[in-house]
Structures are given as C-alpha cells and as structure tokens.
Amino acid sequence: MMAVRHIQPARGSAAATPVSIQELLEWAFRSECAQLDFDEIRASSGANMQSYGAEYLLMQRQLLGCKIDGGGRSEPHPDAEIVASAVAALPVSHGGRPMAIRIAELARAGMVPDWAPEARMVCEPVQWQSQLKHGRRHAKTVAVGKERYVYRGRLREYEVRLCPVRFRNDAAYLASLRREYLLWWGALRELRETFRVYGGLSAFAVTEAMPVMKPWVC
C-alpha cells in the first residue's frame, strides 16, 4: 500500500487544488466514499451508456447544473460524485465497466495493480506427501515404467519414478500481471485527459502527473 497525500478540496473563491489523477481517485473513493453508478447516464438522459464516454457525462452535468440524488446516505463532495461518474462511464476501449470497478477498488485501498515486484520463478513439485514418522514432507513421485539390469548374474528389475514439477511466477504469469498494470495505467491516462480537457470539477485541477508507467524497468 502506498502512502496517500492528504488533500483538501478548494473552498469558495480559492484556487483549485492541484492533484494527480491517482490522488483524485483515491480522494473520491477512499476519503469521500464515492460509489459507482452505472445507470446514471441512462437514468438522466435515456442514453445507452456504452455509446458515450466520461466527457459526455461531464458536459451533461455542466448543462444541467445539478447532480442526481442518490438518497439514503450522507452524500460525498460533488467533485467526488463527478469523479465516480466519469469512472463509471469509462469507454469500453479502456476497459469499460470491469476496469471501472477495478479502478475504484484500488483507489479505495490506496493501491496500484500488483505486478509482483518481488516475484521470482520457482520450480516445485506438483504434489507433496507427508512422512508421518518424522513429520516432514517430501515430493510425491509417479511411476513411469520399469527397467532391468543384470547384477551378479541375475536379472533384476526396478521401478522408474519421476517427480512432476511446475513453475510458479514464470514469464507468462509476470507478463499477464504487467499487462493488467498497463491497462490500468492507460485507463487513468484517459481519465486524466478527460478532466484536463473537459473540466467539470469545482475544487480540483488535475495535473499531468501519472503513476510510473513501467515500474518494473525502473
């Protein structure tokens, strides 16, 4: 878990607080407990959410000059709701609804996708079995055939056994984690540009700052 900088929204006529997109997301979902609402666009305009992006929602909010009343709980800061709406409207090309949920979960935890920085490839037996007498475990082997040899003039036979192994944290696994990280990074960049181009926030100004794109090469 990464340390979260304590940020406060600007009030009144004060200049907007500069924040990175990651800080904005963590403030909205972690501090303000904003919730995703995938039906907001459909409820407010009858539009199919899959056909519109976050910029459409931001413009609609600016035109209406209001927010949708969720009711039943203490409402987050208006900017937090706008952030949640923008995340919920994430285009399919940037992950759509599954990525929106992932972004919100990570922001609430103050984390980034796990790209396994400490992972090392490990070769281990597929199965273990315990040795009851000494309480130890050892690799389970399987019979793969029999071999014969001659010893002191007699033909003897023995069973050939092998230990099946598997690899953990191999290159394919690490590559899949890094792809997931890059998809998350790309979605954050899309949200960053949305807020920088279309605005929509009253108390924050989104900066160009981004998480490290490829932390595994630093």
Wavefront OBJ file of the C-alpha trace (Angstrom):
o trace
v 0.000 0.000 0.000
v 1.284 3.410 -0.962
v 1.256 6.467 1.284
v -1.622 8.787 0.408
v -1.054 12.541 0.432
v -3.768 14.286 2.404
v -5.545 16.641 0.033
v -8.346 19.096 0.639
v -10.753 20.490 -1.947
v -10.562 24.222 -2.534
v -13.341 26.263 -0.942
v -15.102 29.388 -2.054
v -13.053 31.582 -4.358
v -9.766 29.851 -3.547
v -7.760 28.480 -6.436
v -8.491 24.869 -7.335
v -6.302 22.334 -5.552
v -3.829 20.693 -7.976
v -3.936 16.894 -7.819
v -2.749 13.979 -9.893
v -5.411 11.695 -11.323
v -4.378 8.953 -8.882
v -4.705 11.308 -5.912
v -8.089 12.467 -7.182
v -9.366 8.905 -7.480
v -8.138 7.963 -4.016
v -9.699 11.084 -2.516
v -13.051 10.390 -4.212
v -13.329 6.676 -3.448
v -11.306 6.384 -0.247
v -11.880 9.659 1.593
v -15.312 10.582 0.245
v -16.589 7.006 -0.202
v -17.994 7.763 -3.643
v -19.871 4.929 -5.327
v -20.053 3.859 -8.953
v -23.447 4.273 -10.605
v -23.553 2.554 -13.980
v -27.151 3.618 -14.610
v -26.648 7.372 -14.198
v -26.483 8.296 -17.884
v -29.451 6.083 -18.729
v -31.440 7.477 -15.803
v -30.703 11.112 -16.615
v -30.869 11.128 -20.397
v -32.100 7.760 -21.616
v -28.817 7.258 -23.480
v -27.037 3.952 -23.815
v -24.017 4.226 -21.552
v -21.867 2.060 -23.800
v -22.201 4.672 -26.575
v -20.922 7.629 -24.560
v -17.777 8.418 -22.630
v -16.981 10.361 -19.499
v -16.756 13.628 -21.464
v -20.459 13.308 -22.388
v -21.395 12.915 -18.749
v -19.289 15.884 -17.676
v -20.894 18.101 -20.304
v -24.385 16.931 -19.321
v -23.691 17.767 -15.684
v -22.452 21.222 -16.652
v -25.542 21.862 -18.772
v -27.926 20.679 -16.089
v -26.059 22.369 -13.254
v -27.199 19.683 -10.845
v -26.493 16.192 -9.609
v -28.602 13.065 -9.267
v -29.884 12.487 -5.763
v -28.830 9.069 -4.525
v -30.644 9.392 -1.186
v -30.301 7.264 1.921
v -26.759 8.226 2.901
v -24.507 11.174 3.527
v -23.555 12.480 0.120
v -19.884 12.747 -0.900
v -18.392 16.018 -2.094
v -19.890 16.956 -5.521
v -16.475 16.559 -7.157
v -16.214 13.036 -5.765
v -19.520 12.139 -7.382
v -18.330 13.602 -10.676
v -15.165 11.508 -10.446
v -17.212 8.366 -9.762
v -19.480 9.173 -12.712
v -16.505 9.655 -15.023
v -15.021 6.332 -13.914
v -18.363 4.557 -14.418
v -18.514 5.985 -17.957
v -15.053 4.702 -18.867
v -15.093 3.701 -22.569
v -15.025 0.034 -23.473
v -11.781 0.694 -25.350
v -10.190 1.445 -21.973
v -11.712 -1.461 -20.073
v -15.312 -0.331 -19.604
v -17.230 -1.479 -16.554
v -14.748 -4.140 -15.318
v -11.916 -1.614 -15.387
v -14.092 0.988 -13.664
v -14.724 -1.437 -10.806
v -11.025 -2.284 -10.632
v -10.020 1.390 -10.521
v -12.489 2.091 -7.713
v -11.338 -0.926 -5.688
v -7.680 0.016 -5.957
v -8.386 3.676 -5.165
v -10.301 2.706 -2.015
v -7.349 0.601 -0.894
v -4.766 3.221 -1.894
v -3.037 0.646 -4.079
v -1.901 0.029 -7.634
v -2.270 -3.261 -9.532
v 0.083 -5.921 -8.237
v 2.829 -6.500 -10.812
v 4.685 -8.858 -8.438
v 7.865 -6.828 -7.882
v 9.318 -9.446 -5.517
v 8.292 -12.474 -7.530
v 10.953 -14.958 -8.594
v 10.434 -18.028 -10.724
v 10.158 -21.135 -8.545
v 10.288 -24.780 -9.552
v 8.353 -27.000 -7.144
v 6.769 -30.478 -7.029
v 3.215 -30.727 -8.276
v 2.269 -32.663 -5.129
v 3.696 -33.175 -1.663
v 3.206 -36.035 0.733
v 3.897 -36.170 4.446
v 6.213 -38.580 6.161
v 4.294 -39.463 9.308
v 7.241 -40.843 11.275
v 9.300 -37.653 11.188
v 6.577 -35.150 10.364
v 8.347 -33.995 7.249
v 7.038 -33.738 3.741
v 8.682 -34.758 0.528
v 7.879 -34.630 -3.144
v 5.364 -37.127 -4.444
v 6.645 -39.225 -7.323
v 4.831 -41.199 -10.001
v 5.767 -44.455 -11.700
v 6.671 -44.060 -15.370
v 7.897 -47.556 -16.197
v 10.332 -50.312 -15.298
v 13.926 -51.008 -16.155
v 16.068 -54.154 -15.928
v 19.719 -54.799 -15.234
v 21.966 -57.729 -14.528
v 23.669 -57.950 -11.139
v 25.893 -60.888 -10.178
v 24.497 -62.961 -12.956
v 20.886 -62.327 -12.064
v 18.341 -60.220 -13.913
v 16.893 -57.602 -11.661
v 14.073 -55.128 -12.204
v 13.282 -51.767 -10.668
v 10.559 -49.193 -10.987
v 11.392 -45.853 -12.540
v 9.762 -42.942 -10.737
v 9.809 -39.251 -11.550
v 8.769 -36.146 -9.700
v 6.385 -33.966 -11.744
v 7.207 -30.301 -11.227
v 5.616 -26.987 -12.059
v 6.881 -23.445 -12.315
v 5.369 -20.554 -10.388
v 5.868 -16.922 -11.303
v 7.066 -17.809 -14.773
v 7.477 -15.292 -17.591
v 3.919 -15.749 -18.857
v 2.453 -15.079 -15.409
v 4.550 -11.958 -14.853
v 3.688 -10.715 -18.349
v -0.033 -11.073 -17.605
v 0.320 -9.011 -14.417
v 2.221 -6.312 -16.271
v -0.436 -6.195 -18.997
v -3.062 -5.635 -16.319
v -0.985 -2.835 -14.828
v -0.582 -1.154 -18.232
v -4.323 -1.397 -18.911
v -4.996 0.301 -15.552
v -2.375 2.945 -16.336
v -3.960 3.596 -19.730
v -7.410 3.974 -18.156
v -6.021 6.517 -15.668
v -4.455 8.462 -18.514
v -7.828 8.518 -20.288
v -9.491 9.881 -17.142
v -6.699 12.416 -16.658
v -7.163 13.780 -20.173
v -10.934 13.838 -19.759
v -10.698 16.096 -16.707
v -7.937 18.230 -18.179
v -9.829 18.835 -21.429
v -13.456 18.921 -20.291
v -13.015 20.070 -16.686
v -16.153 19.543 -14.636
v -14.515 19.804 -11.209
v -15.121 22.787 -8.943
v -12.422 22.269 -6.301
v -9.609 20.433 -8.066
v -7.357 20.897 -11.081
v -5.929 17.682 -12.488
v -2.211 17.876 -13.252
v -0.197 15.887 -15.779
v 1.317 13.673 -13.066
v 0.815 9.947 -13.548
v 1.923 6.782 -11.762
v 5.097 5.243 -13.173
v 4.169 3.581 -16.446
v 6.545 0.619 -16.162
v 7.820 0.369 -12.593
v 9.485 -2.963 -13.344
v 12.087 -1.225 -15.538
v 12.973 1.495 -13.031
l 1 2 3 4 5 6 7 8 9 10 11 12 13 14 15 16 17 18 19 20 21 22 23 24 25 26 27 28 29 30 31 32 33 34 35 36 37 38 39 40 41 42 43 44 45 46 47 48 49 50 51 52 53 54 55 56 57 58 59 60 61 62 63 64 65 66 67 68 69 70 71 72 73 74 75 76 77 78 79 80 81 82 83 84 85 86 87 88 89 90 91 92 93 94 95 96 97 98 99 100 101 102 103 104 105 106 107 108 109 110 111 112 113 114 115 116 117 118 119 120 121 122 123 124 125 126 127 128 129 130 131 132 133 134 135 136 137 138 139 140 141 142 143 144 145 146 147 148 149 150 151 152 153 154 155 156 157 158 159 160 161 162 163 164 165 166 167 168 169 170 171 172 173 174 175 176 177 178 179 180 181 182 183 184 185 186 187 188 189 190 191 192 193 194 195 196 197 198 199 200 201 202 203 204 205 206 207 208 209 210 211 212 213 214 215 216 217 218
